[in-house]
């Protein structure tokens, strides 16, 4: 689970930034609030959740790097609301995956 840290909630700017950063992952990532589910790579899907500051989101990932994807999403949500969101670079993803397999 992650908590929405942004004062304005999960509005357009953080939703777009999350979708872009999560898009480089191999796993499919979804956010859930109760029975509502959003594809984390789809900005409109995330916006429809209407998650305000403090809302708890369940994070689900399926695919090759699902555990890494969950950890990366948790890191993005831990970022200070006023600071730029951390970058997830595809090269770093490959390096971290290979480190974990050894």
Helices and strands as residue ranges (DSSP letters): E 2-3, H 12-22, E 28-33, E 36-39, H 43-48, E 56-62, H 66-78, H 90-101
